[in-house]
Amino acid sequence: MANDTLLLLALAHIIGDDALRERFLALTGFDGATLRARAGEPDVLQAVAAFLAGHEPDLVAVAAALGVEPGALCARS
Protein backbone atom coordinates (compact mmCIF):
# COMPACT_ATOMS: atom_id res chain seq x y z
CA MET A 1 0.00 0.00 0.00
CA ALA A 2 1.36 3.43 -0.91
CA ASN A 3 2.43 5.47 2.09
CA ASP A 4 0.15 8.41 1.22
CA THR A 5 -2.83 6.08 1.00
CA LEU A 6 -1.91 4.52 4.33
CA LEU A 7 -1.66 7.94 5.96
CA LEU A 8 -5.04 8.92 4.51
CA LEU A 9 -6.51 5.79 6.07
CA ALA A 10 -4.82 6.72 9.35
CA LEU A 11 -6.31 10.21 9.12
CA ALA A 12 -9.76 8.72 8.58
CA HIS A 13 -9.27 6.55 11.65
CA ILE A 14 -8.09 9.51 13.72
CA ILE A 15 -11.04 11.64 12.65
CA GLY A 16 -13.43 8.80 13.45
CA ASP A 17 -12.25 8.57 17.06
CA ASP A 18 -13.46 11.44 19.28
CA ALA A 19 -10.42 11.57 21.57
CA LEU A 20 -7.85 11.20 18.79
CA ARG A 21 -9.65 13.75 16.62
CA GLU A 22 -9.75 16.40 19.33
CA ARG A 23 -6.07 15.95 20.17
CA PHE A 24 -5.04 15.89 16.50
CA LEU A 25 -6.95 19.10 15.78
CA ALA A 26 -5.57 20.79 18.90
CA LEU A 27 -1.97 19.81 18.20
CA THR A 28 -1.95 20.54 14.48
CA GLY A 29 -4.13 23.64 14.38
CA PHE A 30 -6.15 22.17 11.53
CA ASP A 31 -9.93 22.35 11.56
CA GLY A 32 -12.53 20.13 9.93
CA ALA A 33 -12.94 22.32 6.86
CA THR A 34 -9.20 22.42 6.25
CA LEU A 35 -8.91 18.65 6.55
CA ARG A 36 -11.79 18.08 4.14
CA ALA A 37 -10.22 20.43 1.60
CA ARG A 38 -6.59 19.39 1.97
CA ALA A 39 -6.56 15.82 3.33
CA GLY A 40 -4.18 14.44 0.70
CA GLU A 41 -1.71 17.31 0.66
CA PRO A 42 1.86 16.61 1.81
CA ASP A 43 1.76 18.88 4.87
CA VAL A 44 -1.42 17.26 6.17
CA LEU A 45 -0.04 13.75 5.63
CA GLN A 46 3.20 14.77 7.34
CA ALA A 47 1.15 16.07 10.27
CA VAL A 48 -0.60 12.69 10.53
CA ALA A 49 2.75 10.86 10.55
CA ALA A 50 4.22 13.26 13.12
CA PHE A 51 1.11 13.05 15.31
CA LEU A 52 1.30 9.27 15.43
CA ALA A 53 5.08 9.20 15.87
CA GLY A 54 4.72 11.56 18.83
CA HIS A 55 2.59 9.21 20.95
CA GLU A 56 3.37 5.50 20.79
CA PRO A 57 0.07 4.20 22.24
CA ASP A 58 -1.86 6.00 19.48
CA LEU A 59 0.60 4.82 16.86
CA VAL A 60 0.22 1.20 17.95
CA ALA A 61 -3.57 1.44 18.17
CA VAL A 62 -3.99 3.01 14.73
CA ALA A 63 -1.53 0.57 13.17
CA ALA A 64 -3.45 -2.35 14.69
CA ALA A 65 -6.75 -0.94 13.44
CA LEU A 66 -5.31 -0.66 9.92
CA GLY A 67 -3.51 -4.01 10.08
CA VAL A 68 -0.04 -2.60 9.42
CA GLU A 69 3.26 -2.33 11.25
CA PRO A 70 3.58 0.87 13.32
CA GLY A 71 6.70 1.96 11.45
CA ALA A 72 4.74 2.15 8.22
CA LEU A 73 2.78 5.08 9.64
CA CYS A 74 5.78 7.14 10.69
CA ALA A 75 7.73 7.26 7.47
CA ARG A 76 6.91 9.66 4.66
CA SER A 77 8.28 8.72 1.27
N, C-alpha and C positions, 0 to 999 in steps of 0.2 A: 504494500500500500504506500502510495506517495506520502511523503512527510506532511505536505500542506493539507492533504485530505485527512490525514490522521489528526492533525491539529484542529481542523474544522470540526471533526467528530468530537474531539475533546472539548472544544468551545461549546458545542451543542449540549454536551453532558454537563458542563459547568453551569450553563444558563438554565438547564432543567432542574438544578438542585438549588433550593432557596438559599442555603447557607453559603455554598460556593459562589453562587451568583453575586450575592451581596458583597462578599469579600473581594471577588474579582473586580467588580465595578468600583468599589472603594479604593482598591490599591492601584488600579490602572487609570482611573479618571474617565473611563469610557462611560457612555450611557447607552440605553437600549437602542435609541435611534442611530447612534454612531455604529454600534455593532451590526445592526441590520443592514446599514448602507455599506459598511467596509469590512465585513467579516473575513473575506479572503485576502485582504491586503497584507503585505509583509509585516508591517508594524503591529497589526492586530495579532497575527499568528505568532510573532516573536513575543508579544505580551502573554499569550496563552502559555507558550513554552517556559517563559521566565516565571510566570505565576506558579506553574506546577513544579518547576525545579526549586522554587523557594520554600516549599512546604512538603516534605516527603510523604506524610500521611495522605495528603490529597493526591499527590502524584501516583502513589501506589493504588489508591482507590479508583482513580480515573483509568489508570492502565488496566486494572482488573475488569472494570466495567466494559472496556473496549476490547479486552482479550489480547493485549499486547504487552511487551516488556516495558517497564517504566522508562528505560533509557531512550526508547523510541520517541517519547513525548518531549524530551528535553533538547534534542538536537534539531537545529534548523539547517536544512541543506541549501 
